[in-house]
Each structure stands twice: as structure tokens, then as C-alpha cells.
């Protein structure tokens, strides 16, 4: 996924505010899901959702106004009820500016852990 950095993404030092990376990762995951035919609205209608159980981000270089970031998203591990996503975020010079990991736990409508349906597992694992 490509993400252009706008002025509102930056802090008073002119670099991307660190918490904004969480939004970028969410957008990248949504794109990952949708490219594989998984639509959050549709799975929630079937009583399946997910929550972020863990988030890690390593900041290596700053991103600044007008940069165009590319976020490479992949699933590293899938267990019975969770999926671990990994990301590499690069700037327009192909420099890695950040790496991240997200663990999603799949849940039912009461937010209790739920086994990931096999069709969703297969779609998540597709490259």
C-alpha cells in the first residue's frame, strides 16, 4: 500500500507523529484483507471480528511531509484464533523507515476468542 504524508500527519518537528503509524498499519491491514476477499463488514455480519492484542513498532528513520511511503504487509503466523502480521515501511528512496508487528485475535460478537474459519485462514495465508 502506498501512503502519502500530508502536513497534518507531522508533529511540530516536521516528522510523522509516531502514533500515526498505527493508522497506517490499520489501513495496510484493511487493504491486505480486501485484496484477499475478506471484508470486515461482511465477516462481522457473520459474527466474526478481530481485535488488536499486541502491537510492536520499531522506528528506524523519520518520515516527513510529502514523503510517499510503501507499506509491505504479510501474515507471518496463523494459529487457531490469531494471526500475526508483519510490515516493512519504506520511503520513496526504498529506505526502511519502520518495521512493525500486529497480533490480531479473532473474536465473536461478545469479544470472546473464536477459531478463525478455514476459508479465512486460507485467504490470509495467500500471497
Backbone as a ProteinNet text record, in pm:
[ID]
protein_1_A
[PRIMARY]
XXXXXXXXXXXXXXXXXXXXXXXXXXXXXXXXXXXXXXXXXXXXXXXXXXXXXXXXXXXXXXXXXXXXXXXXXXXXXXXXXXXXXXXXXXXXXXXXXXXXXXXXXXXXXXXXXXXXXXXXXXXXXXX
[TERTIARY]
84.7	0	89.1	50.8	123.9	46.7	122	62.7	143	76.8	141.6	129.4	235.5	237.4	194.8	91.8	40.3	88.9	73	117.7	55.6	-73.1	-141.1	-88.5	-10.5	50	172.2	223.1	351.2	333	439	438	509.6	530.9	593.4	738.2	798.3	934.6	939	820.6	815.6	824.8	822.6	826.1	691.5	665.5	538.7	527.8	417.1	388.2	380.6	451	469.2	338	234.9	108.7	34.7	67.1	1.4	34.8	146.6	182.6	76.9	10.5	-95.9	-208.2	-242.6	-345	-296.5	-170.7	-117.5	-120.1	-86.2	-87.5	-229.9	-324.2	-465.3	-511.4	-474.7	-510	-445.5	-320.2	-249.8	-313.6	-354	-422.1	-555.5	-629	-757.5	-736.2	-635.9	-604.1	-566.1	-487	-445.8	-568.9	-658.5	-781.7	-862.4	-887.7	-977	-920.6	-788.6	-727.8	-746.2	-776.1	-797.5	-945.5	-1032.4	-1175.6	-1232.3	-1163	-1211.5	-1252.5	-1382	-1433.9	-1486.8	-1431.8	-1463.7	-1614.4	-1681.9	-1827.2	-1898	-1854.2	-1916.9	-1890	-1766.2	-1738.6	-1805.2	-1816.3	-1889	-2035.5	-2092.6	-2231.5	-2248.5	-2138.6	-2139.8	-2099.4	-2079.4	-2044.9	-1897.9	-1812.7	-1667.8	-1602.5	-1519	-1442.7	-1302.3	-1229.6	-1095.2	-1058.5	-966.2	-914.9	-762.3	-700	-554.4	-516.3	-438.8	-394.1	-252.1	-175.1	-36.7	7.4	86.6	140.6	284.9	373.9	514.8	552.2	626.9	677.5	821.7	908.8	1047.1	1065.1	1101.4	1122.5	1270.9	1303.4	1443	1488.2	1401.3	1427.8	1298.9	1308	1185	1120.1	989.6	913.9	871.4	869.1	839.8	733.1	683.8	583.1	622.1	526.1	535.2	609.7	658.1	710.8	597.5	633.1	537.9	590.9	516.2	557.7	495.3	568.5	514	515.1	398	384	363.4	462.4	455.8	398.2	285.2	212.8	210.6	236	230.8	188.2	133.8	98.3	213	263.1	375.5	325.2	233	182.5	31.2	-30.7	-174.1	-194	-262.1	-292.5	-443.7	-492.2	-634.8	-721.6	-684.9	-769.7	-694.7	-570	-496.7	-413	-378	-291.5	-190.7	-65.5	40.7	80.6	66.8	103.6	240.2	317.7	444.7	441.1	512.6	514.7	656	689.1	807.1	754.7	796.5	755.1	878.7	870.1	982	941.2	1038.6	1012.8	1036.9	1023.5	1037.6	1180.2	1275.8	1414.5	1439.1	1331.8	1337.4	1410.8	1425.6	1486.4	1380.1	1415	1322.7	1321.3	1204.3	1194.6	1130.9	1060.1	995.1	961.6	963.8	912.9	811.7	715.5	611.9	554	487.8	414.5	283.2	178.5	47.4	-4.8	-55.8	-125.2	-274	-351.3	-496.3	-553.7	-648.3	-722	-863.4	-906.7	-1041.7	-1138.9	-1253.4	-1349.9	-1491.8	-1581.3	-1723.5	-1783.2	-1914	-1978	-1967.8	-1937.3	-1916.9	-1770.5	-1689.7	-1545.1	-1470.4	-1522.3	-1456.1	-1378.7	-1257.6	-1180.1	-1260.3	-1240.6	-1314.3	-1217	-1230.5	-1145.9	-1166.6	-1057.2	-1064.8	-1122.7	-1229.3	-1283.2	-1176.5	-1180.6	-1078.7	-1070.2	-1183.9	-1178.4	-1104.3	-1122	-1050	-902	-869.3	-727.8	-659.8	-725.9	-668.1	-645.2	-740.9	-726.6	-614.5	-603.7	-497.8	-359.1	-348	-218.2	-179.3	-275.4	-246.6	-150.9	-53.6	45	11.5
-117	0	123.1	221.3	348.5	449.1	532.6	633.1	761.6	866	997.3	1065.7	1132	1202.8	1347.3	1385.6	1522.2	1601	1730.2	1816.7	1776.9	1740.8	1704.9	1575.2	1497.9	1376.7	1406.7	1529.1	1559.9	1633.2	1628.2	1697.7	1832.5	1900.5	2033.5	2027.2	1908.7	1892.4	1861.4	1850.3	1826	1680.1	1588.9	1446.3	1383.8	1267.6	1199.5	1169.9	1210.8	1183.5	1032.4	980.4	836.1	757.4	811.1	737.3	723.8	809.4	799.2	669	608.9	481.4	374.5	383.7	287.2	295.4	416.5	434	376.1	399.4	348.2	195.4	134.2	-12.4	-65.9	3.4	-36.1	-28.9	77.4	90.9	-20.1	-50.4	-155	-292	-320.1	-447.9	-456	-345.5	-343.2	-372.8	-310.6	-337.4	-484.5	-538.2	-678.8	-769.7	-744.6	-823.4	-813.8	-692.1	-672	-728.8	-723.7	-783.6	-935.1	-991.9	-1136.5	-1172.5	-1075.1	-1100.9	-1111	-1053.8	-1052.1	-909	-889.7	-756	-753.9	-663.1	-657.8	-650.3	-567	-552.1	-687.1	-762.6	-891.4	-995.7	-1001.7	-1104.8	-1070.9	-939.5	-901.9	-943.3	-933.9	-975.8	-1125.1	-1200.7	-1344.6	-1375.5	-1270.8	-1290.8	-1310.9	-1270.1	-1286.4	-1149.3	-1116	-992.6	-1018.4	-913.9	-930	-805.4	-823.9	-713.6	-719.2	-604.7	-599.9	-639.7	-746.6	-794.5	-748.1	-720.3	-677.1	-594.6	-490.4	-406.1	-371.7	-390.5	-351.6	-265.5	-159.9	-75.3	-37.6	-53.8	-7	105.6	222.6	339.6	347.5	350.4	348	480.8	543	672.8	753.5	885.8	965.2	971.6	979	1013.3	1158.7	1231.8	1375.7	1412	1534	1586.7	1560.9	1514.3	1487.7	1359.3	1283.9	1150.8	1063.7	964.7	862	730.6	676.2	552.7	433.1	323.6	197.4	101.6	45	-45.9	-186.5	-271.1	-411.3	-488.5	-555.3	-626.2	-774.7	-856.5	-1001.4	-1066.8	-1187.3	-1265.4	-1361.2	-1356.6	-1443	-1575.3	-1568.8	-1688.8	-1681	-1796.9	-1808.3	-1925	-1897.8	-2004.7	-2027.6	-2098.8	-2130.5	-2005.7	-1904.7	-1785.9	-1654.2	-1659.9	-1534.5	-1537.4	-1417.9	-1401.4	-1291.9	-1317.8	-1220	-1157.9	-1026.7	-951.1	-887.5	-879	-807.1	-703.1	-594.7	-484.2	-429.6	-388.7	-308	-180.2	-67.1	62.1	128.2	159	220.3	356.8	445.2	574.8	564.8	676.5	677.2	647.1	649.5	611.8	463.5	390.7	247.1	218.3	320.9	301.4	250.8	149.7	102.1	205.4	265	365.1	307.6	195.3	135.3	-10.2	-91.3	-228	-243.1	-332.9	-347.3	-487.9	-522.8	-648.5	-619.8	-688.2	-678.6	-819.5	-848.2	-974.3	-943.3	-1004.8	-992.3	-1120	-1105.5	-1219.4	-1211.8	-1320.1	-1325.8	-1352.1	-1283.9	-1287.1	-1301.1	-1339.3	-1340.6	-1205	-1191.7	-1061.4	-1018.9	-1114.5	-1081.8	-1057.8	-1048.6	-1024.9	-1138.5	-1257.6	-1377.9	-1441.1	-1493	-1555.6	-1662.4	-1665.4	-1757.5	-1813.1	-1939.6	-2001.5	-1931.1	-1911.8	-1849.9	-1954.2	-1919.8	-2014.2	-2051.9	-2176	-2226.2	-2144.7	-2096.6	-2018.2	-1886.1	-1826	-1701.1	-1729.9	-1839.7	-1878	-1892.6	-1961.3	-1984.5	-1852.8	-1760.4	-1630.6	-1547.3	-1552.5	-1477.5	-1528.3	-1659.1	-1719.3	-1701.4	-1664	-1648.3	-1532	-1552.3	-1446	-1376.3
0	0	0	-75.6	-75.4	8.8	81.2	169.7	155.9	108.9	101.4	236.1	277.5	405.1	382.3	455.4	449.2	570.8	563	672.2	805.7	805	929.8	992	917.3	971.5	1058.1	1047.1	1111.2	1244.2	1324.4	1452.9	1438.9	1550.1	1544.2	1496.5	1496.5	1445.2	1296.5	1234.1	1091.2	1049.7	1147.8	1115.2	1148.4	1090.2	1116	1265.1	1323.2	1463.9	1482.4	1582.2	1597.5	1602.4	1665.3	1678.9	1546.3	1449	1318.6	1247.3	1282.8	1220.9	1250.5	1363.6	1394.6	1290.9	1250	1145.9	1013.4	979.7	853.7	851.4	965.1	973.4	960.1	1021.6	1009.8	864.1	795.8	654.9	572	599.6	524.8	548.4	673.1	701.5	628.2	628.3	558	410.1	349.1	208.3	188.9	280.2	273.4	275.1	370.7	379.8	249.7	206.2	92.5	-36.9	-55.1	-174.6	-175.8	-60.7	-49.4	-32.2	-53.5	-47.5	92.5	190.2	328.7	360.2	384.6	412.5	555.1	635	777.5	800.3	725.2	740.6	720.5	621.4	591.2	699.2	748.1	849.9	982.8	1014.2	1136.3	1125.8	1006.2	985.8	1013	999.2	1027.2	1171.6	1252.7	1393.5	1420.6	1325.4	1341.6	1329.3	1424.9	1418.1	1466.4	1492	1547.9	1626.2	1717.8	1798.4	1794.9	1811.5	1821.1	1963.2	1973.4	2104	2135.9	2031.3	2053.2	1933.3	1962.7	1856.9	1890.5	1794.4	1808.6	1688.6	1713.5	1604.6	1637.1	1539.4	1550.9	1449.4	1500.3	1415.7	1382.1	1253.6	1211.9	1150.9	1072.5	1010.8	1014.5	1015.6	1016	877.9	877.6	757.5	774.7	664.7	670.9	568	580.8	488.8	343.6	266.4	123.4	87.8	186.4	156.7	105	26.3	-14.6	40.9	133.8	199.4	129.5	128.1	79.9	198.1	226	339.7	285.9	308	268.4	386.2	364.1	469.8	438.1	539.2	521.5	651.7	640.1	758	785.4	907.5	944.8	1001.8	1097.4	1164.1	1175.5	1163.2	1187.5	1283	1392.7	1487.8	1487	1584.7	1590.6	1589.8	1669.4	1683.6	1662.2	1614.4	1596	1468.4	1424.9	1308.3	1339.6	1305	1327.8	1194.4	1187.3	1068.1	1089.4	982.4	982.7	872.3	893.7	798.6	784.5	663.5	637.1	573.8	628.5	574	514.8	385.5	314.6	260.3	250.4	187.9	37.9	-32.9	-178.4	-223.8	-132.4	-164.5	-136.3	-103.2	-71.1	60.5	144.6	276.1	372.9	452.6	555	666.8	688.8	794.5	921	904.6	1020.4	989.4	1094.7	1086.4	1199.9	1179.4	1281.4	1278.9	1390.2	1403.5	1474.6	1429.8	1493.2	1513.4	1632.9	1656.2	1666.6	1577.3	1581.2	1639.8	1731.4	1785.1	1729.8	1670.7	1616	1730	1724.1	1834.6	1781.1	1873.7	1840.7	1877.2	1865.4	1892.7	2038.5	2129	2270.2	2302.4	2197.8	2208	2278.2	2267.4	2319.2	2203.5	2230.3	2122.9	2048.8	1917.3	1830.8	1727.2	1697	1595	1461.3	1389.7	1257.9	1161.5	1090.3	992	888.6	842.3	749.8	621.3	569.3	445.6	467	583.4	613.8	634.6	703.4	720.2	585.2	493.9	361	287.5	297.2	230.5	293.9	427.2	495.6	455.8	437	404.9	259.2	174.4	30.9	9.6	-77	-102.5	-226.6
[MASK]
+++++++++++++++++++++++++++++++++++++++++++++++++++++++++++++++++++++++++++++++++++++++++++++++++++++++++++++++++++++++++++++++

